[in-house]
Amino acid sequence: MNCTIITCTFNSERTLRGTLESVRSQRISDIEHLIIDGGSTDGTLAIVREFTHVAGLISEPDKGLYDAMNKGIARATGEVIGILNSDDLYANSEVISQVMELFQHPGVDAVYGDLEFVHPHDTSRVIRTWRSGHYSARSFYWGWMPPHPTFFVRRSVYEKYGTFDTRLARAADYELMLRFLLKNKVSAAYLPQIGRAHL
């Protein structure tokens, strides 16, 4: 079983290197890392080309972040898909192997975790933590959702229930999780401390 990580970029040279290093450092070899770029004009593409683990790079205009994510999902070959923003990191080098271990259970179709918000210049300094906790359908009625950099889903779920609705400018990630977890009752496992995001 392999995993695709999608990173969408646009003029991301300030933070992208850390994201790429975070994926490269994972202690699992079967990762397809795709970069979907919106046509950057800074040093983003030059940084991407430094990292030989990157399996694919597309750079072209898009219709926003969720359109870029959908492009990545359409090109992904992994059985499991995760999306890591160009200013986010995995908390440690074991994250993907731990995620994939949970997906060995046939009843698990999604995995999510907690997200630590870190200082923009010192990623070892945690400012606050988004603790997702174990899933409860009732939580959605109170605005709960897993942080999307920690949300991993089987590709078959996207194929069955669809991708991000690009008509929803800021809420497409929430709607997708609502559609997957609440409406269609996709089974999810909770793995604490998956990701880190710059404040």
Backbone as CSV, one residue per row, in Angstrom:
resi,resn,N_x,N_y,N_z,CA_x,CA_y,CA_z,C_x,C_y,C_z
1,MET,0.854,-1.195,0.000,0.000,0.000,0.000,0.889,1.243,0.000
2,ASN,0.638,2.162,-0.925,1.447,3.385,-0.968,0.591,4.615,-0.694
3,CYS,1.276,5.721,-0.480,0.627,6.958,-0.048,1.054,8.097,-0.968
4,THR,0.105,8.926,-1.350,0.399,10.149,-2.092,0.214,11.345,-1.171
5,ILE,1.214,12.218,-1.132,1.112,13.493,-0.415,1.054,14.605,-1.459
6,ILE,0.043,15.447,-1.350,-0.147,16.557,-2.281,0.194,17.860,-1.571
7,THR,1.079,18.646,-2.168,1.406,19.970,-1.644,1.112,20.996,-2.729
8,CYS,0.217,21.912,-2.428,-0.133,22.987,-3.367,0.698,24.220,-3.028
9,THR,1.249,24.843,-4.052,2.131,25.985,-3.838,1.742,27.160,-4.721
10,PHE,2.059,28.350,-4.228,2.022,29.564,-5.047,2.889,30.602,-4.346
11,ASN,4.024,30.899,-4.946,4.988,31.838,-4.354,5.267,31.472,-2.898
12,SER,5.685,30.227,-2.709,5.829,29.653,-1.365,7.278,29.505,-0.933
13,GLU,8.200,30.250,-1.527,9.618,30.034,-1.258,9.993,30.238,0.211
14,ARG,9.230,31.014,0.946,9.589,31.321,2.334,9.453,30.098,3.245
15,THR,8.467,29.238,2.990,8.191,28.131,3.908,8.318,26.748,3.271
16,LEU,8.387,26.671,1.962,8.279,25.389,1.267,9.399,24.412,1.602
17,ARG,10.600,24.923,1.799,11.728,24.026,2.038,11.461,23.132,3.263
18,GLY,10.927,23.712,4.309,10.619,22.934,5.500,9.590,21.857,5.238
19,THR,8.596,22.170,4.415,7.565,21.197,4.054,8.175,20.030,3.288
20,LEU,9.007,20.347,2.313,9.638,19.305,1.506,10.579,18.438,2.344
21,GLU,11.331,19.058,3.231,12.225,18.301,4.106,11.435,17.391,5.037
22,SER,10.276,17.868,5.476,9.427,17.087,6.363,8.951,15.805,5.689
23,VAL,8.562,15.898,4.426,8.118,14.707,3.697,9.301,13.800,3.394
24,ARG,10.408,14.397,2.960,11.595,13.602,2.633,12.108,12.828,3.842
25,SER,11.927,13.357,5.031,12.465,12.726,6.242,11.623,11.554,6.739
26,GLN,10.466,11.321,6.147,9.613,10.237,6.621,10.293,8.888,6.450
27,ARG,10.184,8.046,7.467,10.880,6.750,7.462,10.022,5.681,6.799
28,ILE,9.550,6.001,5.644,8.805,5.057,4.820,9.100,5.447,3.377
29,SER,9.419,4.499,2.554,9.902,4.820,1.208,8.787,4.968,0.182
30,ASP,7.640,4.363,0.443,6.597,4.307,-0.579,5.683,5.525,-0.515
31,ILE,6.258,6.710,-0.759,5.497,7.964,-0.769,5.635,8.619,-2.136
32,GLU,4.521,8.963,-2.724,4.499,9.754,-3.950,4.185,11.192,-3.545
33,HIS,5.164,12.088,-3.690,4.955,13.484,-3.310,4.729,14.315,-4.562
34,LEU,3.539,14.874,-4.687,3.171,15.690,-5.840,3.110,17.159,-5.439
35,ILE,3.706,18.013,-6.266,3.645,19.458,-6.059,2.744,20.040,-7.142
36,ILE,1.678,20.704,-6.718,0.750,21.350,-7.655,0.894,22.854,-7.464
37,ASP,1.549,23.487,-8.416,1.904,24.905,-8.306,0.989,25.750,-9.184
38,GLY,0.627,26.916,-8.668,-0.303,27.788,-9.387,0.351,28.765,-10.338
39,GLY,1.632,28.549,-10.665,2.342,29.451,-11.565,3.191,30.454,-10.802
40,SER,3.970,29.955,-9.860,4.781,30.832,-9.002,5.788,31.642,-9.804
41,THR,6.045,32.857,-9.323,7.014,33.736,-9.980,8.229,34.003,-9.089
42,ASP,8.259,33.397,-7.904,9.418,33.565,-7.028,10.325,32.336,-7.156
43,GLY,11.009,31.947,-6.116,11.939,30.821,-6.195,11.332,29.468,-5.864
44,THR,10.009,29.377,-5.828,9.346,28.131,-5.437,9.786,26.942,-6.281
45,LEU,9.742,27.080,-7.600,10.035,25.946,-8.478,11.494,25.518,-8.372
46,ALA,12.389,26.469,-8.183,13.811,26.133,-8.019,14.023,25.317,-6.756
47,ILE,13.298,25.648,-5.698,13.406,24.888,-4.452,12.884,23.473,-4.658
48,VAL,11.736,23.339,-5.329,11.163,22.011,-5.577,12.165,21.126,-6.306
49,ARG,12.857,21.690,-7.290,13.772,20.898,-8.115,15.016,20.436,-7.346
50,GLU,15.252,20.991,-6.170,16.360,20.538,-5.329,16.047,19.198,-4.658
51,PHE,14.767,18.839,-4.592,14.352,17.675,-3.817,14.001,16.528,-4.759
52,THR,14.889,15.559,-4.821,14.735,14.474,-5.792,13.635,13.486,-5.409
53,HIS,13.142,13.563,-4.172,12.069,12.645,-3.789,10.728,13.047,-4.419
54,VAL,10.619,14.285,-4.897,9.355,14.753,-5.483,9.056,13.953,-6.748
55,ALA,7.885,13.321,-6.770,7.532,12.418,-7.878,6.892,13.145,-9.044
56,GLY,6.332,14.322,-8.807,5.668,15.037,-9.890,5.484,16.500,-9.557
57,LEU,5.652,17.340,-10.563,5.481,18.788,-10.422,4.637,19.296,-11.577
58,ILE,3.574,19.989,-11.249,2.740,20.656,-12.250,2.723,22.133,-11.881
59,SER,3.045,22.998,-12.812,2.983,24.438,-12.561,2.186,25.090,-13.673
60,GLU,1.000,25.563,-13.306,0.100,26.198,-14.267,-0.939,26.991,-13.491
61,PRO,-1.569,27.964,-14.114,-2.612,28.714,-13.402,-3.724,27.795,-12.935
62,ASP,-4.299,28.118,-11.783,-5.437,27.356,-11.290,-6.518,28.316,-10.814
63,LYS,-7.598,27.746,-10.318,-8.731,28.551,-9.858,-8.789,28.632,-8.337
64,GLY,-7.634,28.511,-7.721,-7.584,28.600,-6.269,-7.097,27.318,-5.634
65,LEU,-6.978,27.347,-4.303,-6.391,26.246,-3.547,-7.137,24.930,-3.751
66,TYR,-8.452,24.961,-3.691,-9.204,23.708,-3.773,-9.164,23.125,-5.186
67,ASP,-9.076,23.983,-6.182,-8.888,23.499,-7.548,-7.538,22.803,-7.665
68,ALA,-6.510,23.382,-7.045,-5.180,22.769,-7.066,-5.194,21.420,-6.342
69,MET,-5.873,21.360,-5.212,-5.974,20.093,-4.484,-6.659,19.030,-5.348
70,ASN,-7.712,19.419,-6.037,-8.417,18.466,-6.900,-7.525,17.968,-8.037
71,LYS,-6.687,18.859,-8.565,-5.735,18.433,-9.604,-4.801,17.360,-9.062
72,GLY,-4.338,17.567,-7.841,-3.444,16.597,-7.230,-4.129,15.262,-6.995
73,ILE,-5.361,15.307,-6.505,-6.117,14.074,-6.258,-6.310,13.315,-7.566
74,ALA,-6.592,14.035,-8.647,-6.808,13.393,-9.945,-5.547,12.694,-10.448
75,ARG,-4.370,13.189,-10.052,-3.104,12.628,-10.528,-2.489,11.628,-9.558
76,ALA,-3.052,11.529,-8.369,-2.480,10.656,-7.345,-2.624,9.184,-7.728
77,THR,-1.589,8.414,-7.451,-1.642,6.961,-7.679,-1.658,6.179,-6.379
78,GLY,-1.432,6.840,-5.252,-1.416,6.154,-3.971,-2.791,5.684,-3.553
79,GLU,-2.814,4.611,-2.799,-4.093,4.118,-2.277,-4.623,5.041,-1.193
80,VAL,-3.701,5.736,-0.517,-4.048,6.704,0.523,-3.550,8.068,0.088
81,ILE,-4.358,9.114,0.318,-3.997,10.475,-0.083,-4.020,11.391,1.135
82,GLY,-2.924,12.156,1.295,-2.854,13.200,2.301,-2.496,14.519,1.639
83,ILE,-2.910,15.619,2.243,-2.614,16.948,1.692,-1.842,17.737,2.747
84,LEU,-0.656,18.191,2.398,0.195,18.954,3.304,0.455,20.314,2.692
85,ASN,-0.027,21.363,3.351,0.140,22.716,2.834,1.616,23.098,2.746
86,SER,1.898,24.093,1.927,3.291,24.477,1.685,3.905,25.269,2.828
87,ASP,3.152,25.474,3.916,3.737,26.077,5.113,3.511,25.183,6.334
88,ASP,3.258,23.879,6.080,3.022,22.932,7.160,4.104,21.847,7.184
89,LEU,4.174,21.135,8.305,5.189,20.099,8.517,4.530,18.915,9.208
90,TYR,5.162,17.746,9.085,4.774,16.623,9.925,5.532,16.713,11.241
91,ALA,4.887,16.298,12.316,5.446,16.488,13.652,6.740,15.718,13.862
92,ASN,6.890,14.602,13.174,8.114,13.808,13.295,8.237,12.904,12.072
93,SER,9.314,12.135,12.020,9.608,11.328,10.834,8.835,10.010,10.797
94,GLU,8.027,9.735,11.825,7.263,8.492,11.891,5.802,8.663,11.487
95,VAL,5.385,9.878,11.191,3.959,10.153,10.983,3.358,9.280,9.886
96,ILE,3.956,9.276,8.702,3.349,8.550,7.583,3.332,7.046,7.840
97,SER,4.388,6.515,8.444,4.389,5.085,8.743,3.304,4.740,9.756
98,GLN,3.043,5.623,10.731,1.977,5.387,11.701,0.603,5.483,11.041
99,VAL,0.453,6.451,10.145,-0.805,6.587,9.405,-1.072,5.335,8.577
100,MET,-0.067,4.895,7.852,-0.245,3.742,6.974,-0.487,2.460,7.755
101,GLU,0.052,2.386,8.947,-0.217,1.221,9.790,-1.700,1.139,10.134
102,LEU,-2.320,2.276,10.413,-3.761,2.289,10.703,-4.573,1.875,9.483
103,PHE,-4.101,2.259,8.300,-4.823,1.900,7.074,-4.683,0.409,6.733
104,GLN,-3.843,-0.310,7.451,-3.771,-1.751,7.236,-5.070,-2.434,7.673
105,HIS,-5.823,-1.763,8.528,-7.118,-2.291,8.946,-8.149,-1.983,7.856
106,PRO,-8.776,-2.983,7.274,-9.684,-2.739,6.143,-10.891,-1.873,6.487
107,GLY,-11.227,-1.778,7.765,-12.365,-0.959,8.151,-12.054,0.515,8.307
108,VAL,-10.794,0.898,8.141,-10.392,2.304,8.280,-10.280,2.938,6.900
109,ASP,-11.078,3.969,6.659,-11.054,4.669,5.367,-10.479,6.077,5.466
110,ALA,-10.307,6.588,6.696,-9.731,7.912,6.903,-8.970,7.916,8.220
111,VAL,-7.925,8.731,8.276,-7.141,8.914,9.496,-6.926,10.412,9.670
112,TYR,-7.020,10.888,10.904,-6.776,12.309,11.172,-6.101,12.443,12.524
113,GLY,-5.580,13.644,12.809,-4.882,13.836,14.075,-4.970,15.257,14.581
114,ASP,-4.055,15.590,15.472,-3.969,16.930,16.046,-3.021,17.791,15.222
115,LEU,-3.125,19.091,15.423,-2.251,20.028,14.710,-1.657,21.016,15.712
116,GLU,-0.329,21.119,15.691,0.355,22.093,16.541,0.679,23.335,15.711
117,PHE,0.329,24.491,16.239,0.680,25.752,15.585,1.999,26.233,16.173
118,VAL,2.976,26.445,15.298,4.326,26.737,15.768,4.753,28.149,15.366
119,HIS,5.787,28.617,16.040,6.349,29.948,15.773,6.891,29.979,14.338
120,PRO,6.636,31.063,13.590,7.069,31.110,12.189,8.572,31.006,11.978
121,HIS,9.372,31.364,12.994,10.829,31.310,12.841,11.485,30.231,13.702
122,ASP,10.683,29.532,14.501,11.217,28.478,15.362,10.155,27.391,15.485
123,THR,10.227,26.396,14.593,9.165,25.386,14.538,9.182,24.426,15.727
124,SER,10.202,24.503,16.580,10.206,23.691,17.796,9.371,24.341,18.894
125,ARG,8.961,25.581,18.665,8.206,26.326,19.676,6.717,26.262,19.356
126,VAL,5.980,25.499,20.124,4.539,25.325,19.905,3.787,26.461,20.599
127,ILE,2.960,27.176,19.821,2.186,28.300,20.353,0.837,27.819,20.888
128,ARG,0.170,26.969,20.122,-1.092,26.381,20.580,-1.335,25.082,19.820
129,THR,-2.243,24.279,20.345,-2.511,22.968,19.764,-3.993,22.793,19.485
130,TRP,-4.307,22.314,18.289,-5.664,21.968,17.900,-5.824,20.472,18.164
131,ARG,-6.501,20.121,19.255,-6.706,18.721,19.599,-8.042,18.249,19.030
132,SER,-7.966,17.358,18.079,-9.169,16.898,17.407,-9.996,15.959,18.280
133,GLY,-9.338,15.047,18.944,-10.042,14.058,19.747,-10.726,13.010,18.880
134,HIS,-11.325,12.043,19.527,-11.990,10.965,18.807,-13.269,11.472,18.155
135,TYR,-13.581,10.906,16.999,-14.704,11.376,16.199,-16.052,11.052,16.845
136,SER,-16.921,12.038,16.824,-18.315,11.856,17.196,-19.154,12.626,16.190
137,ALA,-20.185,11.990,15.635,-21.023,12.654,14.640,-21.629,13.945,15.183
138,ARG,-21.927,13.963,16.466,-22.537,15.159,17.070,-21.609,16.366,17.001
139,SER,-20.295,16.111,16.970,-19.329,17.218,16.981,-19.502,18.143,15.784
140,PHE,-19.889,17.583,14.637,-20.046,18.405,13.438,-21.100,19.488,13.626
141,TYR,-22.083,19.224,14.442,-23.147,20.207,14.661,-22.662,21.398,15.473
142,TRP,-21.473,21.260,16.054,-20.866,22.345,16.830,-19.650,22.927,16.108
143,GLY,-19.524,22.617,14.819,-18.443,23.196,14.017,-17.136,22.447,14.064
144,TRP,-17.129,21.248,14.665,-15.902,20.450,14.738,-15.484,19.970,13.357
145,MET,-14.193,19.870,13.160,-13.637,19.205,11.989,-12.180,18.874,12.281
146,PRO,-11.636,17.845,11.657,-10.195,17.607,11.797,-9.426,18.659,11.004
147,PRO,-8.256,19.064,11.469,-7.437,19.977,10.661,-7.004,19.282,9.373
148,HIS,-7.237,19.935,8.217,-7.045,19.188,6.969,-5.601,18.790,6.665
149,PRO,-4.554,19.437,7.224,-3.210,18.888,6.983,-2.996,17.522,7.649
150,THR,-3.888,17.140,8.563,-3.751,15.845,9.243,-4.746,14.821,8.706
151,PHE,-5.469,15.147,7.658,-6.562,14.299,7.178,-6.083,13.454,6.000
152,PHE,-6.063,12.145,6.198,-5.657,11.186,5.164,-6.871,10.334,4.804
153,VAL,-7.060,10.091,3.516,-8.245,9.379,3.056,-7.848,8.376,1.975
154,ARG,-8.513,7.244,1.946,-8.297,6.309,0.842,-8.748,6.972,-0.469
155,ARG,-7.985,6.740,-1.510,-8.334,7.309,-2.820,-9.715,6.843,-3.267
156,SER,-10.091,5.646,-2.901,-11.398,5.105,-3.284,-12.549,5.918,-2.703
157,VAL,-12.305,6.593,-1.574,-13.344,7.442,-0.972,-13.578,8.673,-1.839
158,TYR,-12.482,9.292,-2.309,-12.631,10.421,-3.231,-13.343,9.984,-4.502
159,GLU,-12.996,8.813,-5.002,-13.606,8.325,-6.241,-15.102,8.069,-6.054
160,LYS,-15.483,7.648,-4.875,-16.887,7.319,-4.611,-17.728,8.535,-4.264
161,TYR,-17.172,9.446,-3.445,-17.974,10.544,-2.903,-17.580,11.926,-3.419
162,GLY,-16.546,12.014,-4.259,-16.195,13.284,-4.871,-15.061,14.007,-4.168
163,THR,-14.621,15.086,-4.783,-13.482,15.869,-4.288,-13.982,17.200,-3.728
164,PHE,-13.106,18.190,-3.635,-13.467,19.476,-3.043,-14.406,20.248,-3.959
165,ASP,-15.424,20.849,-3.378,-16.381,21.671,-4.118,-15.789,23.074,-4.258
166,THR,-15.293,23.400,-5.433,-14.593,24.670,-5.637,-15.519,25.880,-5.601
167,ARG,-16.810,25.651,-5.554,-17.749,26.783,-5.421,-17.734,27.360,-4.012
168,LEU,-17.211,26.594,-3.066,-17.157,27.026,-1.669,-15.780,27.612,-1.398
169,ALA,-15.680,28.914,-1.474,-14.379,29.584,-1.481,-13.530,29.255,-0.258
170,ARG,-14.127,29.225,0.943,-13.344,29.016,2.159,-13.772,27.788,2.953
171,ALA,-14.880,27.198,2.597,-15.428,26.115,3.416,-15.394,24.755,2.734
172,ALA,-14.655,24.633,1.642,-14.670,23.371,0.890,-14.086,22.218,1.692
173,ASP,-13.092,22.480,2.525,-12.522,21.397,3.321,-13.523,20.915,4.373
174,TYR,-14.221,21.856,5.015,-15.240,21.478,6.003,-16.365,20.689,5.339
175,GLU,-16.828,21.156,4.190,-17.924,20.462,3.505,-17.511,19.060,3.088
176,LEU,-16.265,18.903,2.621,-15.799,17.587,2.203,-15.778,16.618,3.388
177,MET,-15.274,17.070,4.526,-15.233,16.197,5.694,-16.635,15.884,6.196
178,LEU,-17.524,16.867,6.132,-18.917,16.662,6.495,-19.548,15.607,5.584
179,ARG,-19.270,15.722,4.295,-19.812,14.779,3.312,-19.264,13.371,3.530
180,PHE,-17.972,13.287,3.827,-17.354,11.979,4.031,-17.790,11.349,5.362
181,LEU,-17.540,12.070,6.465,-17.677,11.480,7.786,-19.113,11.423,8.290
182,LEU,-19.860,12.500,8.083,-21.222,12.555,8.630,-22.258,11.995,7.656
183,LYS,-22.282,12.522,6.442,-23.310,12.100,5.489,-23.117,10.652,5.048
184,ASN,-21.876,10.294,4.680,-21.633,8.956,4.131,-20.990,7.988,5.112
185,LYS,-20.777,8.458,6.349,-20.319,7.593,7.440,-19.026,6.827,7.114
186,VAL,-18.088,7.536,6.492,-16.767,6.964,6.254,-16.093,6.728,7.606
187,SER,-15.534,5.553,7.799,-14.921,5.210,9.085,-13.569,5.906,9.233
188,ALA,-13.328,6.494,10.413,-12.109,7.274,10.638,-11.410,6.833,11.916
189,ALA,-10.086,6.867,11.887,-9.268,6.571,13.063,-8.513,7.830,13.464
190,TYR,-8.340,8.017,14.762,-7.679,9.197,15.319,-6.247,8.857,15.709
191,LEU,-5.303,9.635,15.200,-3.888,9.484,15.528,-3.373,10.826,16.054
192,PRO,-3.144,10.978,17.345,-2.716,12.273,17.895,-1.393,12.757,17.301
193,GLN,-1.249,14.095,17.260,0.006,14.764,16.907,0.554,14.329,15.560
194,ILE,-0.155,14.695,14.518,0.342,14.424,13.169,1.106,15.610,12.605
195,GLY,0.545,16.820,12.723,1.102,17.922,11.952,1.469,19.163,12.747
196,ARG,2.202,20.038,12.044,2.559,21.346,12.575,2.309,22.395,11.492
197,ALA,1.763,23.521,11.891,1.484,24.609,10.966,2.107,25.890,11.475
198,HIS,2.641,26.683,10.566,3.166,28.000,10.955,2.025,28.944,11.278
199,LEU,2.171,29.699,12.351,1.218,30.751,12.647,1.491,31.951,11.772
